[in-house]
């Protein structure tokens, strides 16, 4: 059709690197348009390796074709990762969506983001989702990937191979617009650690490393392999390189369905072309279905796409091949000017953000973008292009593909070890995470130790010892919120990798605890030893050991509490304010500023006093400090009388003496575990609620 169209400019032609349809040597459209609507579409007829049927890999046929087109996977090539048997067990993905509408609650009335969008994506091809800013590109991508957020409601029908499917790990991947990466890692480390998490244990570590290096080089990052990614503290690789690292991580498993949100943002035209041409080659070679939301592709990049979904104001302006799009615009009075890129022409025609300027400087026969959108959307609904799209959707709905199967990945123990190692390195390199806190803790230790230097054993030393204990419990644990900004970044990485199925909440909680404990132990031991011996607290290795253990557990407990806050309030500034407020309330009810008998019973004693970790930490410190000591009374109280530590605990401090100090330590450990369990539950509940609030995949409402 494009060959006979009187176009005013050049028509898109495949570049030598543009992937072609592997079934019969023609293009995808040539392979499908010749069928009658509803005739059915067999995966085995198009991709013999996808079904394992006759002629497929399972029957001893050819594996997925490689670059040479001979169906042989050359050692060292990218297809080496997936053996023929694994590919045969997998399935090609025919993705269809019909009359998809997405609304979001906003004020009195719901705001419609997508309005009756329909389309399809087939294996071996790259579908471009284009349109001006705010047209609904990312929302459509999130809808198809099942990632709509809370408050967004979806209606319509989304099918994979004619069925409502839940995307399994390894079968799909999503490269988000925001590059969520660990800033302290180098490019090589970021991709390699991800490979260890995603690839199965049956794959040797050397092969995982080699595969990670190969993927990095494919994305043109060979020269930046050992450069830190960088972030808010240190400068690292560029924004475009970060985008390519994100693509590398998601391409490690060679997913069957790949979603790309702005994959060319931050890249120059040459880098954009090389990245997209590489993705297109892999899609053609391995039968991968790729959907990319792109904003302003260059002419060369635009030619790499097999199909175009053009959106404006949430409506479909056009869906079909690139040549058909050019013809469609021409037939409806919007021909592409000579030597202008079609992508630039399409977006300029339907971008209504600057309609005022266009109207003021336009000729009489010029139309505004709003008018152009109305003309094109109306024309598309009644055109043969829309009918062709619906016929292809009907064909794909009858595809006889197998259901998704979750691919094998690393075991639970491997994930915990890898995450612990990665988190340990991250904490070691992040100055703001622990090292600045350690410096502050040492400063506080010196201050407390010199101000309360050698308090002695006089009657007045009782008050001094209590103050040292309270300041230690309050200040050193309060400073644990200093690492919250860094922890928020870790939680963002966790959310992104968790959503992609790389690992679960259990692995994250366990690895975070294991990696943080050594650092918190150092923070507890060094400043604790400094202030303990400078102030002259109760001598004895057992007393000092108990002191630093309780201090370490308190720091872990506060971090566990901040994990909960980070899961609920992802903004680090709000999180610090809320965390400081909660600790302030707990501190007031800890039994130091007001004795337990003096606390107002409603709220402050029941339940605040009993749920405050300061209560158990302070009372444990009190028992550790005063048990076995005696203090001679001074002349102002009563002469020639010695007060025992037991009397101080019972009458002066109102400490609960029905259990030992080790019970206090056990309660603190239990509270830390409970806080981490609460974090686990919050994340799990959020995962259960999210699909319900965001609309279930494939349902019609």
JOSULZI-V100308 format. One record per residue. N is the residue number from 1. PHI is phi in radians with two decimals (* if undefined). Layout:
N/PHI  N/PHI
//
This chain:
1/*  2/-1.18  3/-1.22  4/-1.69  5/-1.40  6/-1.35  7/-1.51  8/-1.43  9/-2.66  10/-1.20  11/-1.70  12/-1.04  13/-2.22  14/-1.09  15/-1.38  16/-1.01  17/-1.56  18/-1.21  19/-1.20  20/-1.85  21/-1.12  22/-1.54  23/-1.56  24/1.44  25/1.43  26/-1.55  27/-1.46  28/-1.07  29/-1.18  30/-1.13  31/-1.32  32/-1.89  33/-1.22  34/-1.32  35/-1.49  36/-1.33  37/-1.01  38/1.36  39/-1.31  40/1.65  41/-2.39  42/-1.64  43/-1.10  44/-1.17  45/-1.30  46/-1.71  47/-2.18  48/-1.04  49/-1.46  50/-1.41  51/-1.92  52/1.29  53/-1.49  54/-1.10  55/1.47  56/-1.49  57/-1.14  58/-1.16  59/-1.69  60/1.54  61/-1.41  62/-1.35  63/-1.39  64/-0.95  65/-1.11  66/-1.67  67/-1.10  68/-1.35  69/1.34  70/-1.65  71/1.36  72/-1.95  73/-1.49  74/-1.33  75/-0.97  76/1.60  77/-1.49  78/-1.19  79/-1.38  80/-1.14  81/-1.07  82/-1.82  83/-1.20  84/-0.98  85/-1.14  86/-1.20  87/-1.16  88/-1.12  89/-1.34  90/-1.44  91/-2.41  92/-1.21  93/-1.97  94/-1.83  95/-1.81  96/-2.26  97/-2.47  98/-2.28  99/0.84  100/-1.40  101/-2.22  102/-2.26  103/-2.16  104/-2.24  105/-1.20  106/-2.66  107/1.28  108/-1.26  109/-2.19  110/-1.31  111/-1.67  112/-1.59  113/-1.70  114/-2.08  115/-2.20  116/1.13  117/-1.54  118/-2.31  119/3.07  120/-2.72  121/-2.43  122/-2.12  123/-1.09  124/1.41  125/-2.18  126/-2.01  127/-1.70  128/-1.65  129/-1.81  130/-2.16  131/2.73  132/-1.16  133/-1.02  134/1.45  135/-1.48  136/1.88  137/-1.08  138/-1.14  139/-1.10  140/-1.11  141/-1.11  142/-1.11  143/-1.12  144/-1.19  145/-1.53  146/1.25  147/-2.06  148/-1.12  149/-1.45  150/-1.05  151/1.52  152/-1.88  153/-1.95  154/-2.07  155/-2.27  156/2.19  157/-2.16  158/-2.11  159/-2.22  160/-2.07  161/0.96  162/1.42  163/-2.29  164/-1.42  165/-2.03  166/-1.71  167/-1.16  168/-1.67  169/-1.04  170/1.51  171/-1.57  172/-2.48  173/-2.57  174/-2.34  175/-1.72  176/-1.32  177/-1.21  178/-1.50  179/-1.55  180/-1.69  181/-2.40  182/-1.33  183/-1.20  184/-1.46  185/-1.47  186/-1.42  187/-1.04  188/-1.08  189/-1.16  190/-1.05  191/-1.27  192/-1.19  193/-1.10  194/-1.14  195/-1.11  196/-1.12  197/-1.36  198/-1.57  199/-1.47  200/-1.21  201/-1.16  202/-1.20  203/-1.55  204/-1.02  205/-1.06  206/-1.11  207/-1.20  208/-1.08  209/-1.12  210/-1.12  211/-1.15  212/-1.09  213/-1.08  214/-1.14  215/-1.13  216/-1.07  217/-1.18  218/-1.06  219/-1.58  220/1.27  221/-1.92  222/-1.03  223/-1.32  224/-1.88  225/-0.98  226/-1.77  227/-1.63  228/-1.12  229/-1.16  230/1.41  231/-2.94  232/-1.28  233/-1.79  234/-2.02  235/-1.46  236/-2.31  237/-1.27  238/-1.31  239/-1.10  240/-1.13  241/-1.20  242/-1.08  243/-1.05  244/-1.20  245/-1.12  246/-1.06  247/-1.15  248/-0.97  249/-1.09  250/-1.37  251/-1.55  252/-1.05  253/-1.58  254/0.86  255/-1.14  256/-1.42  257/-2.32  258/-2.13  259/-1.85  260/-2.15  261/-1.82  262/0.94  263/-1.20  264/-1.80  265/-1.17  266/1.46  267/-1.81  268/-1.33  269/-1.10  270/-1.18  271/-1.11  272/-1.04  273/-1.12  274/-1.15  275/-1.13  276/-1.22  277/-1.18  278/-1.15  279/-1.09  280/-1.14  281/-1.13  282/-1.12  283/-1.04  284/-1.21  285/-1.23  286/-1.91  287/1.17  288/-1.49  289/-1.69  290/-2.13  291/-2.12  292/-2.18  293/-1.53  294/-2.10  295/-1.67  296/-2.51  297/-1.28  298/-1.26  299/-1.07  300/-1.15  301/-1.16  302/-1.06  303/-1.18  304/-1.28  305/-1.37  306/-1.56  307/-2.42  308/-2.34  309/-2.02  310/-1.76  311/-2.00  312/-2.65  313/0.95  314/1.39  315/-1.95  316/-1.43  317/-1.47  318/-2.83  319/-2.43  320/2.81  321/-1.38  322/-1.16  323/-1.16  324/-1.13  325/-1.13  326/-1.08  327/-1.15  328/-1.06  329/-1.13  330/-1.14  331/-1.13  332/-1.80  333/1.58  334/-2.26  335/-1.19  336/-1.39  337/-1.06  338/-1.07  339/1.19  340/-1.62  341/-1.14  342/-1.00  343/-1.10  344/-1.10  345/-1.15  346/-1.05  347/-1.21  348/-1.16  349/-1.21  350/-1.86  351/-1.58  352/-1.73  353/-1.15  354/-2.11  355/-1.05  356/-1.05  357/-1.12  358/-1.14  359/-1.13  360/-1.16  361/-1.84  362/-1.55  363/-1.44  364/-1.12  365/-1.58  366/-1.40  367/-2.01  368/-1.28  369/-1.13  370/-1.08  371/-1.16  372/-1.11  373/-1.10  374/-1.07  375/-1.10  376/-1.24  377/-1.14  378/-1.16  379/-1.13  380/-1.16  381/-1.04  382/-1.80  383/-1.62  384/-1.22  385/-1.17  386/-1.13  387/-1.11  388/-1.09  389/-1.08  390/-1.15  391/-1.10  392/-1.19  393/-1.10  394/-1.07  395/-1.06  396/-1.20  397/-1.17  398/-1.74  399/-1.13  400/-1.73  401/-1.46  402/-1.36  403/-1.25  404/-1.14  405/-2.17  406/-1.20  407/-1.32  408/-1.23  409/-2.40  410/-1.09  411/-1.30  412/-1.03  413/-1.14  414/-1.10  415/-1.08  416/-1.08  417/-1.13  418/-1.14  419/-1.13  420/-1.12  421/-1.11  422/-1.13  423/-1.15  424/-1.10  425/-1.14  426/-1.07  427/-1.16  428/-1.15  429/-1.54  430/-1.47  431/-1.08  432/-1.33  433/-1.33  434/-2.27  435/-1.20  436/-1.17  437/-1.13  438/-1.07  439/-1.10  440/-1.14  441/-1.08  442/-1.10  443/-1.09  444/-1.13  445/-1.08  446/-1.13  447/-1.06  448/-1.10  449/-1.14  450/-1.44  451/-1.21  452/-1.84  453/-1.11  454/0.80  455/-1.16  456/1.35  457/-2.22  458/-1.32  459/-1.10  460/-1.24  461/-1.23  462/-1.05  463/-1.12  464/-1.10  465/-1.11  466/-1.09  467/-1.17  468/-1.05  469/-1.11  470/-1.19  471/-1.11  472/-1.10  473/-1.13  474/-1.35  475/-1.23  476/-1.20  477/-1.35  478/-1.10  479/-1.24  480/-1.13  481/-1.29  482/-1.11  483/-1.57  484/-1.09  485/-1.00  486/-1.18  487/-1.19  488/-1.07  489/-1.09  490/-1.11  491/-1.16  492/-1.10  493/-1.09  494/-1.07  495/-1.06  496/-1.16  497/-1.25  498/-1.15  499/-1.12  500/-1.45  501/1.45  502/-1.22  503/-2.83  504/-1.87  505/-1.19  506/-1.04  507/-1.07  508/-1.16  509/-1.12  510/-1.14  511/-1.16  512/-1.11  513/-1.15  514/-1.14  515/-1.35  516/-1.42  517/-1.01  518/-1.04  519/-1.16  520/-1.17  521/-1.15  522/-1.10  523/-1.08  524/-1.37  525/-1.29  526/-1.14  527/-1.13  528/-1.08  529/-1.13  530/-1.09  531/-1.31  532/-1.13  533/-1.49  534/-1.21  535/-1.37  536/1.33  537/-1.20  538/-0.88  539/-1.34  540/2.28  541/-1.10  542/-1.14  543/-1.18  544/-1.14  545/-1.04  546/-1.07  547/-1.03  548/-1.29  549/-1.15  550/-1.09  551/-1.10  552/-1.15  553/-1.12  554/-1.11  555/-1.13  556/-1.10  557/-1.14  558/-1.13  559/-1.10  560/-1.12  561/-1.15  562/-1.23  563/-1.09  564/-1.10  565/-1.11  566/-1.13  567/-1.24  568/-1.63  569/-2.08  570/-1.25  571/-1.33  572/-1.19  573/-1.18  574/-1.12  575/-1.11  576/-1.12  577/-1.11  578/-1.15  579/-1.09  580/-1.13  581/-1.12  582/-1.09  583/-1.17  584/-1.09  585/-1.13  586/-1.09  587/-1.10  588/-1.13  589/-1.79  590/-1.44  591/1.71  592/-1.84  593/-1.18  594/-2.34  595/-1.12  596/-0.94  597/-1.24  598/-1.64  599/-1.24  600/-1.05  601/-1.13  602/-1.19  603/1.24  604/-1.29  605/-1.61  606/-2.07  607/-1.91  608/-1.02  609/-1.08  610/-1.50  611/-1.79  612/-1.42  613/-1.21  614/-1.06  615/-1.00  616/-1.32  617/-1.20  618/-1.13  619/-1.17  620/-1.13  621/-1.12  622/-1.05  623/-1.11  624/-1.14  625/-1.55  626/-1.69  627/-1.11  628/1.61  629/-1.70  630/-2.47  631/-2.31  632/-1.22  633/-1.30  634/-1.60  635/-1.15  636/-1.28  637/-1.72  638/-2.87  639/-1.44  640/0.99  641/-2.23  642/-1.88  643/-1.76  644/-1.43  645/-1.09  646/-1.10  647/-1.12  648/-1.05  649/-1.12  650/-1.36  651/-1.61  652/-1.48  653/-1.88  654/0.95  655/-1.40  656/-1.28  657/-1.75  658/-1.31  659/-2.56  660/-1.45  661/-1.16  662/-1.24  663/-1.18  664/-1.03  665/-1.12  666/-1.11  667/-1.13  668/-1.08  669/-1.08  670/-1.11  671/-1.12  672/-1.09  673/-1.12  674/-1.10  675/-1.06  676/-1.24  677/-1.16  678/-1.06  679/-1.03  680/-1.04  681/-1.15  682/-1.05  683/-1.14  684/-1.14  685/-1.11  686/-1.07  687/-1.19  688/-1.31  689/-1.33  690/-0.94  691/-1.09  692/-1.24  693/-1.35  694/-1.64  695/1.70  696/-1.40  697/-1.05  698/1.42  699/-1.51  700/-2.00  701/-2.30
//
